[in-house]
């Protein structure tokens, strides 16, 4: 079973530097392999800082769900979205 977008968002929003997490989708089986896609709005002044935040997001998701592969699209802080899932 895939992971509910709300469960992913709850974890991701705890990561320092994450402003918003939206367009979340997952597929696969928890305990085997889950693929997660999302868009993030981050508070970062450069690509290096944004990359660090995305790595922290991946660590948090792996700690909670085990084997996950995460694809993250980073958006600027000026972007606004209230959408959680596709």
N, C-alpha and C positions, 0 to 999 in steps of 0.2 A: 504494500500500500504506500502511496505517496504521502508526503508530509503536508498538512494543512498550511496554506499561506500565512494564516494568522500566527501559527506556532513559529514559523520561520521569522516573521516580522518581530515577534516578541523577543527573540534571541538577538537578532541583528541590531535592534534599537538599543540594546545594552552596551554596544561597542562604542567607546569614545570616538568622536569625530563623525559618527553617522547622524545625519540630520533627518533623512527620510529613506524608507525602503518601500519600493512599489514594483508593480508588474512582476510579481513573484509567481513562479511556476515550478513544480517538481514532478518527477516521474521516477519510477523504480520501486524497489522494495527495501524498507528499513531493515537493517541487519545484513543486507547483501550490498546493493549499490543504489544510491539515490543521486539523481542529477537535479541540481537546483539552478534556476536562472532567476536573475533579479536586476533591477535598476537601483542604484544608490545615489543619493545626494549626500555629498560629504563636505565637511569643513576642512579644506586643505588648500594650502597656498601654492602647491606645485604637484606635479605628477608623482614624485617620489613619496610625498606624504599621503596622497590619495591611494597609492599602491600599498603602503603600510596599513592603512585602514582596511582595505579589502583583504589583506592577508590575515588581519585580526578577525575579521568576519568569518573567514574560512575556518580558522582555528576554533572559534566559538561553536560553529555549526558541527564540526567534526567531534568536538567534545560531547555534544548533546546527542547527535544522531549516528555517530560512527562513520562508516565509509560513505562519504559524499563527494561528488565532483561539482564544483561551483563555478558558474559563469556569471561575472558581474559586469554590468555596464555602468560606468561612473558618469554622473551628470553634475553640472556646475551648481553651486549653492543658490543661484538665482532661479533655477528650474523649480516649478511647483507641481506637485501631484498628490492627490488624496487616494488614488487607486491602489489597492493592495494586491489584487491578482488579475490575471488576464480575463 
